[in-house]
Amino acid sequence: MGTINEILRTKPRDIWSISSTVSVFEGLELMSAKNIGALLVIDEGKLVGIFSERDYARKVILKGKTSKETTVGELMTKSVLYATPENTLEECMALMTSKHIRHLPILENDTLIGIVTLADVAKGIISEQEFTIRELENYYSGGFGA
């Protein structure tokens, strides 16, 4: 059973973040420039929230706010769910699908060390399943000896 640590070893370690005092517009500019769907919100070295495209769509546009006059801190999701490097891919998939989230920060000893997406987790699970299928096909075709 694969772990988040295995995903972290294979993906870039870039963690894009923003301060809660920055305007939503600046946050959107950074997300666009980096082609990402969410930013971790970090104040004084501590993870305090996450700001996503979904936050923007539901909390700016629909509530009549303006992105240049509203801060990320006003709209961010404050109760951030997270995982550790030891969590299994299946545990993270279950958490992400049950809570309808697409971005999951990874903390180790209360220190932010990465972020994974739902796509990262799904890709890892599919890769594990493909490996298992190949091994079973090999076994049943006589590839492991008699």
N, C-alpha and C positions, 0 to 999 in steps of 0.2 A: 504494500500500500504506500503510494507516494506521499511526500510531505511538501509543504510550502517551501521549505528550505531548498528542495530540488528545483523548484521554479525560480527562486531567487538566484540560484547559481547560474542559470542560463539566460536571464534577461538583464538588460542594462539596469544599473543601480540608480538611475536618475530619479530623484524624488522632487517633483515640482510642488512648491508650496507658496503661500502668500500670507500676509499678515491680515488680521481681522479688520484693521483700520483702512485698508486699501479699498478703493471704489470697486463696485461690481464691474464697471466698464473695464478697468485695468485687469481684473481677474479674467474676464472674457477674452481680452486681448492676449493674455498669456496662454490661455487654453487654446486659442486659435493658432498662435505661433508654434506651440508645441504639439498640436494635433492631439490633444487629450480631452477627456470628458469631465475631469474633476481635478481640483486642487486641494491639497491638504492645507489646513489653516493652522499656522504655528505662531504663537506669541510667546516671547521670552524663552524660546527653545522648547516649548511644550505644545503638543498636539491638542488644540482646543476645538477643532471642528473639521468639517469637510464641505467644500463648496462645489456643486456639480451643475451641469447643464439643466438637470431636473429642478434644482433649487431656483435657478434663474427663471425657467419657464413657468414655474408654479408660484413663485413668490415675488417676482418683479412685474412681469407682463400682466398677469391676472389680477394683481392688487393695485395696479395703476402707479407703481413706483418708477423712478427713472434710474437707469444703471449708472449714470455719472454722479448722482447725488446720494446714492445708497451705498453703504459699506458692506463688504463681504460679511462682517460680523453680524449684521442685521438679518442676513438671509441664510447663513450657513447652517448645516445640520450639526447641532451641538453634541448630541449623544452619539459618539462615533463607535461603531462596532469595529473590532480588530481581531487579528489572529496572531499566533506566534509561529516561528519557523517550524516547530514540531507538530503543528496541527496537520492533519491529513487533508488531502485534496477533497475527499468525500465530506469531511466535517465542514470545510469551507464552502463547498458547493451547497450543502444543506443550509448553512447559515445564510448565504447570499440569496438563495432562491426563496427561503421562507421569509426573509426580511425585505426582499425586493431591492437589493443593492447590487451595484455593479463594480464598486471599488472597495477594496478591503486593505486598510493599512496593516503593516506587520510590525509588531513591537517585540523587542527582546529585552527583558529586564527594564521595562518602562522606557526604552529607547527606541525611537522610530528607526527601522532599518530598511524599509521598503514598502511597496504597495503592489498588490496584485489585482487584476481585473477578473471579471467573470469569464472572459474569453481565455485568460491565462489558465485558470483552473480547469475549464472545460477541455482545453487543449491537452493539459497534463493527464486528465482522466482518459481521454480518447487514446493518447499515446500508450498509457498503461494497458488499456483493453486490447489495443492492436498487438502489443507484445505478448500478452497472454494468449490471444488467438493464434499467433504464429507458433508459440511454444506448444500449444495443444495440437495444432495441425502437424507439427514436426513429430511430436510424440506418437500420434495415431498413424502417421505414415511410416513409422519405423525408424525415424531419425535418431532415436535414443538407444538403439540396440534392443536385443531381445531379452 
